[in-house]
Each structure stands twice: as structure tokens, then as C-alpha cells.
């Protein structure tokens, strides 16, 4: 161990530190100078670097892992949802209605009630609510609250009036307006039709965005998340709001308040905005970067809009369908091709097996017609992949950016929707790994909890949250704890071209660290659900301490 010229500011000593460095996978101690790791090794070796100014954290044998990197979040929405109505845990339509009613009483007249994350699968009768359920308790507030998958929304009459929606409003390509038998809108808006109501929502101010982003950051640190890859707003909305989100991040960065590391993705249709400025993939610094494009191929399984090769088992007349972007396949390919030619990274949402195949086809066409380079194509979710397409991910080096918590959430009811045969390739983490595919794990927060330990539990047990399938739903797709941690650290860093600066704990890399309450590598996977993050360190700074 050479002399540390700058001295050591912080030492973590006496632990079980999982480095993700193959040459030295586990050490006892780690030394930090500024925001970088300068040495790892035994407690004796590292303690020898102490000076009078060095702060020491005694780990007392605790497990340490690299700071988690959530490869797929909607960070503004996550922060905003912390202060909005909480509908995810409502166990019935009556409780859903009651929570909205009580929230409406606490806010000014005219203020929108948004987000919510309601889950009809937790209700005795999982049919969708209609505007009549909440109209009389929200006469003075427009409501537009999302189902947990964020692809299905409920609007009240006030919101529909502000959006100009009535029985004469037609459906849109890539979306559906729910209707009563007489043709009147019933308040349900699926996928592209969400924009009919969104256009009436007042634009966010810079201050509102910054407040929500700071709340999201504080929340993420509680779970050991030190980096996030922000997929932005749920649908490709107007350019101004995308720019505002980037400005909010920049302002926080300028003021020194952005401690979490952010890779922000821009909606695919806006690729020329970045290209005309000369921005390419991974542009920025260690804290904030841009250069990724997020597109949509289809909807979601929960809304029955994920696009499959065969019809849904519970609805033989429906196979899902393309997103509004992919309703014009030639147009979407031209957009993807243009973004790629400009040097930007493509990350495309695909849930159903047909959607995944369509995007793989486009990726293959791009690689065969464009100059060779390190593209790191991404498919976001890669939730239902036809087995014949597993090796195509590997061949084209497509990153499968997956959210394992969705498996134990949707696993309660997914088999009824797609049948047992297709379920064998649902959230196919094991199959993709065995095919040589790189995995990057995330949460999809605010749609699901941001907690990486919950994601690791999901990937390693596949136990649905309702207690069914205690042996795991489709247990052959389980992966190991080490593989799940790798996907949440090195895998996610690779997905954003940052594996050389973070993702593992080794000299020269960023000191982004999570200290756990228990050793997840040496307890049954089923017990990971009780593990918490004790301390989070970002850039050598303690940003969360549970004690």
C-alpha cells in the first residue's frame, strides 16, 4: 500500500465489505479521501493510515456494499408522491374513496389531486373505479390519480371538464378512454389518452420541482441509494417541462444540494433538442449527466396494454398493442435511428414479448446500418421476453434494465392474465443471465418502492407480496444475492457508462457506500425483507444514519 498523499478523511473499519472487485472481493476496512476511495484492505492496514483529523466509523462486523444505483426511477414523481394522497395500501373502493375525501379536505379548492398509486388487485373486487365513486367528495378539486403501473388513471368530473373530455372525445392511437355503456367517459384513461387530462394540469414551477427532488433524495438515501437514472416524466410530454426538470437538477447541483448522482433521460421524440446542441451519451460530470433517450414500445401488464405475440389468457380478443410512438413503426424507427446516429443512448420501455421483439428488431437494424460503437442499448423492464429472444439481448449487448419488485407485486395475478406457459419467461432474470445478458436493476419508483433490499429479496425469492407461492413464483427464474447486488451496483453503473467511476469499492472510485443492518450474503434470502440500511455515504459524506 503506497503513501496516501492527500491524507485520509474517513475510515470504515472492522466490517465485512463487499467490494464488487474480483481481485479483492471482500475486505475489512476502507479509507476515503475527499469523495474518493484511496485504499481497501485489512483493519490493521487501513488503521495505519489514520491521522489526527481522520474520522473513523466502527462497523462492528456489519455488511457493507457499494451504494445502490437505481437504474429506473421517476424521481420528481417519487418526491411529489411523498406529499400526495396515499392510495397504494387502500384495501377497498370505500377506503380508496375515503382517503381521497380526507385529502381533499386538507388542500385549497382548485388544487389538483395527483399520483396516489392505487392498486385494484388489493380490493375484494378488482374492477376499475369510475369518476362517480369520488365526484361527490371532490366537487372543488380536479383529481387525476394513477394505478400502481402508472398506465391507467382515474379522473373525476372536474378534471374531465378542464380537459375538455366528453362523450364525443375519440380514443387516441396507443390509448383508450374508459366508457359507460352509453358512451360517456367513466373517468378511466389508459396510456396515450392520459394526455387529454395532463394538458389541463398547470405547469410546475422550478421551485416545486426542486422541493420534490430534494424530498426524493432524502427518501432515497434512507435505502442506500446513492445514484439514480431518472426516466423523467411517465409519457413524452411537452419539451418545456423536460427542460424544467433538467434545470431543477442543475440548480440543485449549482447550490450544492444535489448529493445523489443523476443520469437524466430525455423523451425519445425530443432527440433533436439534444442532438442540435451536440450532446452525446453520458455527457456531464460525476453528479449529473444527460444523453440518454427514453421511448415507449407498449403499455403495461396491469392495464392489459403490454403487447404480446398471443392474446391475453383472460381476454382472447386482446393482445395488447403498441404505444402511441410505435403505432407508426417507421416513424419510431426513424426517431431511434436519428438519436443513435447523433451518439445518444437508446432506452426503450418494452413489457410484452412482441414489444420486446419489435425493439430488438430495431436495435439489430440500427447496428447493421450504422457505424460500430459502444451503444449500450437498453430495454427498460424486459418483463416478458420470448425464450427465442434471450440470446438476441446478449448478441447485441442489450442491457436488460429490470425492476424485480414488480415480479412479486404482479406475481399475485399475472398468471391469470398470461397463463402458466408464458409465466415461465416472466421477469426472466435467470434465463437472461444464463444467456450472458447484463442486468441493471432498479425500482420504477414512484410506481414501486425505491428500496433495493426489497428488490434483492424479490429477485432471490420471487415470493409474491400476498404470501402466495412461498417457494417462489416461477422459482426457476431466481438468482443469487450476489448476482442481484451486482445488478444493483456494477450492472447499473455499466448501463449509464459509469462503471469506471462507481459501482464497486476500490481505490480511485467514488466513495458511495451502503452499510446494512445484517449480512444479506449469510442469512436466508427470505430474511432479507427485514434488513435495513444503517448508514449511507455519498461521495465520502454521511448522508443518512439510522441511529
C-alpha positions, -999 to +999 in steps of 0.1 A: +000+000+000+015+032-011+016+065+007-017+085+006-006+120-004-038+138+005-043+121+038-074+102+049-106+119+059-128+088+067-121+052+076-147+024+078-132-003+099-139-038+112-166-048+087-174-072+060-171-051+029-183-065-004-162-046-029-175-060-063-138-060-072-130-096-085-093-093-074-103-084-038-140-093-033-142-088+004-121-067+028-124-054+064-118-017+060-118+011+036-101+046+035-116+077+019-101+110+010-124+137-002-151+119-023-129+090-035-118+057-021-080+056-016-074+022+000-091-010+009-077-039+029-075-054+064-084-034+095-047-033+105-036-020+072-062+007+069-060+018+105-023+025+098-035+054+076-052+073+104-042+108+112-054+132+139-081+145+116-094+112+103-129+102+113-134+065+119-167+046+117-165+013+135-186-012+116-186-039+143-188-067+117-216-052+096-220-059+059-211-031+036-219-029-002-214-003-028-240+024-028-270+012-048-277+026-082-314+026-092-314+022-129-350+032-135-369+059-114-392+088-120-376+109-093-398+141-094-429+120-091-414+100-063-407+131-043-441+146-051-459+114-041-445+115-006-467+146+000-497+134-020-526+112-013-516+076-003-538+051-021-515+021-026-525+005+007-562+011+004-579-023+007-613-015-009-630+010-031-646+025+000-612+031+016-599+045-017-628+070-018-624+079+019-587+086+015-593+109-014-621+126+005-599+133+036-570+146+014-593+169-005-604+185+028-568+194+036-560+213+004-572+245-012-601+245-036-589+242-072-557+223-063-551+191-082-550+158-065-524+137-083-504+105-082-518+081-055-507+047-068-540+028-063-540-010-065-573-026-075-558-061-071-558-055-034-596-049-034-622-076-029-635-069-064-605-057-086-626-039-112-616-003-120-632+026-102-651+053-121-655+090-116-689+086-098-670+070-069-653+102-060-672+131-076-693+140-046-662+141-023-641+162-047-665+189-060-639+216-058-607+198-068-597+181-100-585+146-095-561+126-117-547+096-098-527+067-112-530+030-108-497+014-095-485+008-130-489+044-140-505+034-173-541+036-160-555+068-145-588+079-128-601+114-134-631+130-117-657+151-135-639+183-126-607+171-142-625+158-173-643+192-177-610+210-175-595+187-201-625+192-224-633+155-224-669+143-231-688+116-249-676+130-283-639+128-274-624+100-295-598+075-284-562+081-294-537+058-311-520+038-283-546+045-257-582+041-245-608+062-228-630+041-204-666+045-211-700+036-197-724+016-219-740+048-232-706+061-244-700+086-216-664+087-203-662+068-170-631+085-157-605+059-168-577+070-191-552+044-204-518+052-219-518+079-246-552+092-236-538+104-203-525+134-222-561+146-226-562+154-189-525+162-184-528+191-208-550+208-182-527+204-153-508+237-145-471+236-154-448+230-124-426+258-112-388+254-108-393+257-070-419+230-069-396+206-088-366+214-066-386+208-035-399+174-047-364+164-059-349+172-025-376+152-008-369+123-032-332+125-025-337+123+013-360+094+009-336+075-014-307+079+010-327+060+036-324+029+014-287+032+005-294+046-030-266+069-040-272+070-078-304+071-098-312+070-135-342+092-140-365+082-168-383+116-164-420+120-168-441+090-175-451+100-210-433+121-236-449+154-227-441+189-238-405+200-242-407+228-217-413+206-188-385+183-197-362+213-198-376+225-165-367+191-149-331+194-161-329+230-149-341+219-115-314+193-112-288+219-125-299+245-099-297+219-071-262+209-083-251+246-085-263+252-050-245+221-036-278+204-027-276+176-052-258+148-033-273+119-052-259+111-086-283+115-115-284+103-151-314+120-166-331+106-197-349+128-223-381+116-241-372+099-273-392+122-295-371+152-283-338+137-295-331+166-318-331+190-289-300+173-276-285+165-310-287+201-321-267+211-291-241+184-298-249+164-266-240+127-268-244+098-244-231+102-208-225+140-211-219+157-178-199+151-146-199+126-117-231+141-103-253+150-132-253+136-167-276+136-198-275+119-231-300+090-227-333+088-246-364+071-232-390+057-255-421+035-252-430+004-272-461-006-253-481-002-221-483-025-190-495-059-180-517-045-153-536-023-178-536-052-204-518-029-228-485-048-228-481-060-264-479-098-267-474-122-296-505-141-285-538-129-268-542-125-231-554-157-214-582-138-197-592-118-228-587-138-260-597-107-281-569-087-268-531-090-273-523-055-261-509-031-285-481-007-294-476+026-277-486+058-294-449+061-305-449+026-320-483+029-338-462+043-366-433+018-366-415+035-394-417+068-377-404+054-344-375+036-361-366+069-378-366+086-344-345+059-328-321+058-357-317+096-357-310+096-319-284+068-323-267+085-352-263+116-330-245+095-305-273+093-279-282+062-259-315+044-265-335+031-236-369+017-247-398+006-225-410-028-235-432-051-214-448-077-237-429-103-257-440-087-290-429-053-279-395-066-268-391-084-302-400-052-321-374-032-303-347-059-307-355-059-344-350-021-345-317-024-325-305-050-349-313-029-379-295+001-364-264-018-356-263-033-391-266+001-408-247+025-385-211+028-376-200+004-348-196+019-314-203+011-277-240+018-278-253+000-246-288-002-259-313-007-231-347-023-229-365-009-199-384-037-180-378-066-204-406-081-184-420-108-208-394-120-233-399-149-257-373-175-250-361-174-286-351-138-280-329-143-249-297-147-269-305-117-291-301-095-260-266-110-255-256-109-291-264-072-294-252-064-259-285-050-249-288-042-212-319-056-196-329-028-172-353-047-149-373-040-117-375-072-097-401-059-072-427-058-100-424-096-101-436-102-065-462-075-068-477-085-102-470-122-095-502-122-074-523-122-105-500-123-136-505-160-143-542-154-147-536-128-173-509-146-194-513-182-184-487-207-170-467-212-201-458-176-207-453-171-170-422-193-173-405-164-191-420-136-169-392-114-154-367-139-168-337-128-148-321-163-146-326-170-182-312-137-193-281-141-170-275-176-183-277-162-219-249-138-210-271-107-207-261-077-185-287-069-159-293-034-144-317-034-115-340-005-105-373+001-088-395+021-112-402+044-081-427+060-077-446+031-093-429+007-068-409+012-036-374+025-042-359+001-016-331-020-033-332-046-005-369-052-014-357-057-050-330-081-039-355-100-018-378-102-049-351-113-073-339-141-049-372-154-035-398-144-061-424-146-033-455-126-041-464-099-016-497-116-008-480-147+007-488-170-022-462-192-037-439-193-006-414-213-027-414-185-052-435-177-083-417-193-112-388-203-089-366-214-117-360-177-125-345-169-091-310-155-090-284-154-061-280-125-037-245-118-052-260-116-087-288-092-075-263-069-057-241-069-088-271-058-109-279-030-085-243-017-085-219-026-113-247-035-137-265-002-132-232+017-135-224+000-167-259+008-181-251+045-178-214+043-190-201+049-154-186+016-143-151+032-143-161+057-116-186+038-094-204+006-088-175-011-069-155-002-038-119+001-050-092+028-050-099+057-073-137+052-074-163+073-057-169+067-021-206+058-024-214+032+002-243+015+020-239-001+054-265-028+061-281-039+094-275-075+086-253-096+063-275-104+034-250-129+020-251-151+051-288-152+060-317-170+042-329-149+013-364-149+029-349-129+058-336-101+036-371-085+038-363-074+074-328-059+066-324-021+067-298+003+056-279+016+087-258+042+071-255+058+036-223+076+024-223+096-008-190+110-020-174+104+014-202+122+032-226+105+056-259+115+042-281+091+062-276+074+096-304+054+111-290+058+146 
